[in-house]
Amino acid sequence: MNNFKKNLLSVYGVNLINGLCGIMFVPLALKGLGAEGYGLYSIFTIMSSYIYFSELGTTKYFTRILARDKDILHQKKHIQLAVSIYLRLAGALVLLTPIMLYLIPKYVFPVHDSKNIISIIIIYAIVDYLLSLPTAIILMYNIGNEKFLKVSNYNLISGISRHSLLIISVLISDSVIFLMNVYLLRRIIDFYYSIKLLDRIPLGGWKPNYQKGEFKRVISQSIYLSTSQILQISVIALGTYLVNKHFTLQEVGLYKSSFDIATKVWFISNGLGLVIFPRFAAITTDKSQVKNFIKKLKKYNLLSWVVFNIIFLTGILCLPLLKFIFSIQDEMLFGTLLLGTCLNAHANFSYEFLQADGYFKTVILVNLFSLLIMLIGFYIFIDYYGLLSVGISWAISQIFYGISLDIMAFKNYLSINQQLKLLLINLVLLFISIFVFLSFVSR
């Protein structure tokens, strides 16, 4: 078995274990915190995700650079530059905190009678990001050098310890504040294990290297990666924002618990993305390698459509069991959320390929249109379908997202006839899955 397959299997194995732990956490948290408490915890995780992107794509930019340049001295300079940029961005984030404390509780998450808790959530999310930076730099170095067996060992220990602590916290306390404190504690544990289990960065790599003009150059290039990631997480977070704005905090918790169960299918796509991005970054430096790889990419794309349609149909056929285990209250809502997450997971392959190949603006546009489609769709359907409108609009936006990214990934490498044939097969698979889903829930 070659190294790529070993890396992929190790990452998948760990993601499967962590995914199962995450699934166990959702019903326990919903029971321990209550629907409203889970809704507040969901806002915290969304805020943490957004604040993570204040790095402006720095991590992915340097992962790409490290994957393409294996010279140890060059890598040391790259990491020193990365450290200096992280420090500047962290300082900027701290300075922006008062503005965030004013704007977010008032305009983004205006939760009735909970303004103070939203402000506390913002502070916790900022501290969470700052504590994660040293570990992020070590992980960036290891991923860029494709040390995935070590990364998998780290992720396994980190994931199990994290979920164990979170599960214990919701079993002994119904306080969201207590849960967030435990969440921060896990960052310290993560850093300890990153030192023990991962390759250390080159000697002297932690020393910042403030090169004149380099900050502007790196940010100007990484901003496209960051913009794409921000739009991607915005599509994912938009549902929570819309439900919070138009429904109750309890309904936020019910929606988000269903969404969190559905998104566990991402353990497959996230594992694949972790391994293939540095590999794609190395391959795309040689266009002849890309043309040879496209044949494999085409097969993987079709296989991905088949796999995620099977996963979706399996989830639908197991709905009675899932309802019993996870207290899912709306079959149709869960089904539309699961359909969207499966399509999003499938698209990750094309998403990583396009970014590694430098098509940043293309990915940005697809993400932007997906966001607009979901937003417009929600307001079209809300008067007719209520809370279900967020699921329908999410599914429609991800149908567009998955198909569009596939088309863009292949358009420079396959003929029109080949692209149309592949598209037709994918659409047939999608329509069969939707038909089975609608027939099942309307029985």
C-alpha positions in Angstrom: 0.0 0.0 0.0 1.5 3.4 -1.0 1.9 6.3 1.4 -1.0 8.2 0.0 -3.5 5.4 0.7 -2.0 4.8 4.2 -2.3 8.5 4.9 -5.9 8.5 3.7 -6.9 5.4 5.7 -5.3 6.7 8.9 -7.1 10.1 8.6 -10.4 8.4 7.7 -10.1 6.0 10.7 -9.4 8.8 13.1 -12.2 11.0 11.6 -14.6 8.1 11.9 -13.9 7.7 15.6 -14.1 11.4 16.3 -17.3 11.6 14.2 -18.9 8.9 16.3 -17.8 10.8 19.5 -19.3 13.9 18.1 -22.6 12.1 17.4 -22.7 10.9 21.0 -22.2 14.4 22.2 -25.2 16.0 20.4 -28.1 14.2 22.1 -26.4 14.4 25.5 -25.7 18.1 25.1 -29.3 18.7 23.9 -30.6 16.9 27.0 -28.1 18.5 29.4 -28.2 22.1 28.2 -31.7 22.1 26.8 -32.7 23.4 23.4 -31.9 27.0 24.3 -28.6 26.1 25.9 -27.6 24.1 22.8 -28.6 27.1 20.7 -26.2 29.3 22.6 -23.5 26.7 22.4 -24.1 26.6 18.6 -23.6 30.4 18.4 -20.3 29.9 20.2 -19.0 27.3 17.7 -20.1 29.5 14.8 -18.3 32.5 16.3 -15.2 30.4 16.8 -15.3 29.3 13.2 -15.6 32.9 11.9 -12.8 34.2 14.2 -10.6 31.4 12.9 -10.8 33.0 9.5 -9.4 36.3 10.8 -6.1 34.6 9.9 -7.0 35.6 6.3 -6.1 32.2 4.8 -2.6 32.2 6.3 -2.6 28.6 7.3 -3.7 27.2 4.0 -1.3 29.5 2.1 1.7 28.3 4.1 0.6 24.7 3.9 0.6 25.1 0.1 4.0 26.7 0.2 5.5 24.1 2.5 4.1 21.3 0.3 5.9 22.8 -2.7 9.2 23.7 -1.1 10.8 20.9 1.0 14.2 22.6 1.6 14.5 22.8 5.4 16.1 26.2 5.5 13.5 27.6 3.2 10.8 26.0 5.4 12.3 27.6 8.5 12.0 31.1 6.8 8.4 30.4 5.7 7.4 29.4 9.3 9.1 32.5 10.8 7.2 34.6 8.4 4.0 32.8 9.2 4.6 33.4 13.0 5.1 37.1 12.4 1.9 37.3 10.4 -0.1 35.4 13.0 1.2 37.8 15.7 0.0 40.8 13.7 -3.4 39.3 13.0 -3.8 38.3 16.6 -3.1 41.8 17.7 -5.5 43.2 15.2 -8.2 40.8 16.5 -7.7 42.0 20.1 -8.0 45.6 19.0 -11.2 44.8 17.1 -12.8 43.1 20.1 -14.7 46.2 21.4 -16.3 46.7 18.0 -17.3 43.0 17.8 -18.8 43.3 21.3 -21.0 46.1 20.1 -22.0 44.9 16.7 -22.6 41.2 17.0 -25.1 41.1 19.9 -27.0 44.0 18.3 -27.1 43.0 14.6 -25.8 39.5 14.0 -27.2 37.4 17.0 -29.7 39.7 18.8 -30.9 37.1 21.2 -33.7 38.4 23.4 -32.7 38.7 27.1 -29.3 37.2 26.3 -27.2 40.1 25.2 -24.7 39.6 28.0 -24.2 35.9 27.3 -23.6 36.7 23.6 -20.9 39.2 24.6 -19.3 36.5 26.8 -19.5 34.0 24.0 -17.6 36.4 21.7 -14.8 36.8 24.3 -14.5 33.1 24.8 -14.4 32.5 21.0 -11.5 35.1 20.7 -9.6 33.5 23.5 -10.2 30.1 22.0 -8.6 31.2 18.7 -5.6 32.8 20.4 -4.9 29.6 22.4 -5.1 27.5 19.2 -2.4 29.4 17.3 0.7 27.5 18.5 -0.9 24.2 17.8 -2.1 25.4 14.4 1.5 26.3 13.4 2.8 22.9 14.4 0.0 21.2 12.5 0.6 23.4 9.4 4.2 22.3 9.3 3.3 18.6 9.6 0.5 18.7 7.1 2.6 20.7 4.6 5.2 17.9 4.9 2.5 15.2 4.6 3.2 13.7 8.0 -0.3 12.3 8.1 0.3 9.3 10.3 1.5 11.6 13.0 -1.3 14.1 12.4 -3.8 11.2 12.6 -2.3 10.0 16.0 -2.5 13.6 17.3 -6.1 14.1 16.0 -7.2 10.8 17.6 -5.9 11.7 21.0 -7.1 15.3 20.7 -10.5 14.3 19.5 -11.1 11.7 22.1 -9.9 13.9 24.9 -12.0 16.9 23.6 -15.2 14.9 23.2 -14.7 13.1 26.6 -14.3 16.5 28.4 -17.3 18.0 26.6 -19.5 15.0 27.3 -18.5 14.9 31.0 -19.2 18.7 31.2 -22.8 18.4 29.9 -23.5 15.4 32.2 -22.5 17.3 35.3 -23.6 20.8 34.5 -26.3 22.5 32.4 -24.2 25.7 32.2 -23.1 26.9 28.7 -20.3 29.0 30.4 -19.0 25.8 32.1 -19.0 24.0 28.8 -17.1 26.9 27.1 -14.5 26.8 29.9 -14.0 23.1 29.2 -13.7 23.9 25.5 -10.8 26.3 26.2 -9.1 23.8 28.5 -8.9 21.4 25.6 -6.7 23.9 23.7 -4.0 23.6 26.4 -4.3 19.8 26.2 -4.1 20.0 22.4 -0.8 22.0 22.5 0.7 19.5 25.0 -0.1 16.6 22.6 1.1 18.5 19.5 4.5 18.8 21.1 4.5 15.1 22.1 3.1 13.5 18.9 4.0 15.8 16.0 7.3 16.7 14.3 8.6 19.9 15.8 9.1 22.9 13.5 12.8 23.6 12.5 15.0 25.1 15.2 14.5 28.9 15.3 11.2 28.6 13.4 9.3 30.3 16.3 11.3 33.5 16.0 9.2 36.0 14.0 10.7 37.3 10.8 9.3 40.7 10.0 10.4 41.2 6.4 9.4 44.5 4.8 6.6 44.1 2.3 6.2 40.4 3.0 3.1 40.8 5.2 1.3 42.7 2.4 2.4 40.2 -0.2 1.3 37.1 1.7 -2.0 38.6 2.7 -2.7 39.8 -0.8 -2.2 36.2 -2.0 -3.8 34.4 0.9 -6.9 36.7 1.0 -8.4 34.7 -1.9 -8.1 31.5 0.2 -9.6 33.3 3.2 -12.5 34.8 1.3 -13.4 31.5 -0.1 -13.3 29.9 3.3 -15.3 32.7 4.9 -18.0 32.4 2.2 -18.0 28.6 2.7 -18.5 28.9 6.5 -21.1 31.7 5.9 -23.3 29.3 3.8 -23.0 26.7 6.6 -23.7 29.3 9.4 -26.4 31.2 7.5 -29.1 28.7 8.6 -28.4 29.3 12.3 -28.5 33.1 11.7 -31.8 32.9 9.8 -33.4 30.6 12.3 -32.2 32.8 15.2 -33.6 35.9 13.4 -37.0 34.5 12.5 -37.7 31.8 15.1 -37.1 31.2 18.8 -33.8 30.2 20.5 -35.4 26.8 21.2 -35.9 26.3 17.5 -32.3 27.3 16.9 -31.2 24.5 19.2 -33.6 22.0 17.5 -32.4 23.0 14.0 -28.7 23.0 15.0 -28.9 19.6 16.7 -30.3 18.1 13.5 -27.8 19.9 11.4 -24.9 18.8 13.6 -26.0 15.2 13.2 -26.3 15.5 9.5 -22.8 17.1 9.1 -21.1 14.1 10.7 -20.8 12.8 7.1 -18.1 15.4 6.7 -15.7 13.2 8.5 -15.2 11.6 5.0 -14.7 14.8 3.0 -12.7 16.5 5.7 -10.3 13.6 5.9 -9.9 13.6 2.1 -9.4 17.3 2.0 -6.7 17.2 4.7 -4.7 14.6 2.7 -5.2 15.7 -0.9 -4.7 19.5 -0.6 -0.9 19.3 -0.1 -0.7 16.5 -2.7 -2.7 18.6 -5.2 -0.5 21.6 -4.4 2.6 19.6 -5.4 1.0 18.0 -8.5 -0.3 21.3 -9.9 3.3 22.7 -10.2 3.6 20.4 -13.2 0.8 20.7 -15.7 1.8 17.3 -17.3 1.1 15.6 -14.0 -2.3 17.3 -13.8 -3.3 16.0 -17.2 -2.4 12.5 -16.1 -4.1 12.9 -12.8 -7.4 14.1 -14.4 -8.2 10.6 -15.5 -8.1 9.4 -11.8 -9.9 12.6 -10.7 -12.8 11.8 -13.1 -13.1 8.3 -11.6 -12.9 9.6 -8.0 -15.6 12.2 -8.8 -18.1 9.6 -10.1 -17.3 7.3 -7.1 -17.8 10.3 -4.8 -21.3 10.9 -6.3 -22.2 7.2 -5.8 -20.8 7.0 -2.2 -22.5 10.2 -0.9 -25.8 9.3 -2.6 -25.6 5.9 -0.8 -24.8 7.6 2.5 -27.8 10.0 2.0 -30.2 7.1 1.2 -28.9 5.1 4.1 -29.6 8.0 6.4 -33.1 8.4 5.1 -33.9 4.7 5.4 -32.6 4.7 9.0 -34.7 7.8 9.9 -36.9 5.9 12.3 -33.9 4.7 14.2 -32.2 8.1 14.1 -35.4 9.8 15.4 -35.4 7.4 18.4 -31.7 7.8 19.2 -31.3 11.6 18.6 -34.9 12.8 19.2 -35.1 14.2 15.6 -38.5 15.9 15.5 -38.8 16.8 11.8 -38.0 14.1 9.2 -38.3 16.4 6.2 -36.0 19.0 7.8 -33.4 16.5 8.7 -33.6 14.9 5.2 -33.0 18.2 3.4 -30.1 19.1 5.8 -28.6 15.6 5.2 -29.0 16.0 1.4 -27.2 19.4 1.5 -24.3 18.1 3.7 -23.8 15.1 1.4 -23.6 17.3 -1.6 -21.2 19.7 0.2 -19.1 16.7 1.2 -18.9 15.5 -2.3 -17.8 18.9 -3.6 -14.8 19.0 -1.3 -12.7 17.1 -3.8 -13.2 19.6 -6.6 -13.0 22.5 -4.1 -9.5 21.4 -2.9 -8.3 20.8 -6.5 -9.4 24.2 -7.7 -7.7 25.9 -4.8 -4.5 23.9 -5.2 -4.6 24.7 -8.9 -4.9 28.5 -8.2 -8.5 29.0 -9.2 -9.3 31.1 -6.1 -11.7 33.5 -7.8 -13.7 30.7 -9.3 -14.2 29.1 -5.9 -15.1 32.5 -4.4 -17.8 33.1 -7.0 -19.3 29.6 -6.6 -19.4 30.1 -2.8 -20.9 33.6 -3.2 -23.7 32.4 -5.5 -24.4 29.5 -3.1 -24.8 31.9 -0.3 -27.2 34.1 -2.3 -29.2 31.1 -3.5 -29.7 29.9 0.1 -30.6 33.4 1.3 -33.1 34.1 -1.5 -34.5 30.6 -1.3 -35.2 30.9 2.5 -37.3 34.1 2.0 -39.1 32.5 -0.9 -40.1 29.4 1.1 -40.5 30.8 4.7 -44.1 31.8 4.4 -45.1 28.4 3.0 -42.8 26.0 4.9 -41.7 27.8 8.1 -38.6 26.2 9.7 -38.4 23.7 6.9 -37.5 26.6 4.5 -34.0 26.7 5.9 -33.5 23.0 5.0 -34.9 23.4 1.5 -32.8 26.5 0.7 -29.7 24.7 2.1 -30.2 21.7 -0.1 -30.8 23.8 -3.3 -27.7 25.9 -2.6 -25.6 22.8 -2.2 -26.9 21.2 -5.4 -25.7 24.3 -7.2 -22.4 24.3 -5.2 -21.6 20.6 -5.9 -22.4 20.7 -9.6 -20.7 24.0 -10.3 -17.4 23.0 -8.6 -17.3 19.8 -10.6 -17.9 21.6 -13.8 -15.1 24.2 -13.0 -12.7 21.5 -11.9 -12.9 19.7 -15.2 -13.6 22.4 -17.7 -10.0 22.9 -18.8 -9.2 19.2 -18.9 -12.2 17.4 -20.4 -14.0 17.9 -23.7 -17.6 19.2 -23.7 -19.0 15.8 -24.5 -17.1 14.2 -21.6 -18.3 16.9 -19.2 -21.9 16.5 -20.3 -21.8 12.7 -19.9 -20.3 13.0 -16.4 -22.9 15.7 -15.5 -25.8 13.6 -16.8 -24.7 10.5 -14.7 -24.4 12.7 -11.6 -27.8 14.3 -12.1 -29.5 10.9 -12.6 -28.0 9.7 -9.3 -29.1 12.9 -7.6 -32.7 12.7 -8.9 -33.1 9.1 -7.9 -32.0 9.9 -4.3 -34.4 12.9 -4.1 -37.2 10.7 -5.4 -36.6 8.0 -2.8 -36.3 10.6 -0.1 -39.6 12.3 -0.9 -41.4 9.0 -1.3 -40.1 7.8 2.1 -41.0 10.8 4.1 -44.5 11.2 2.5 -45.4 7.6 3.1 
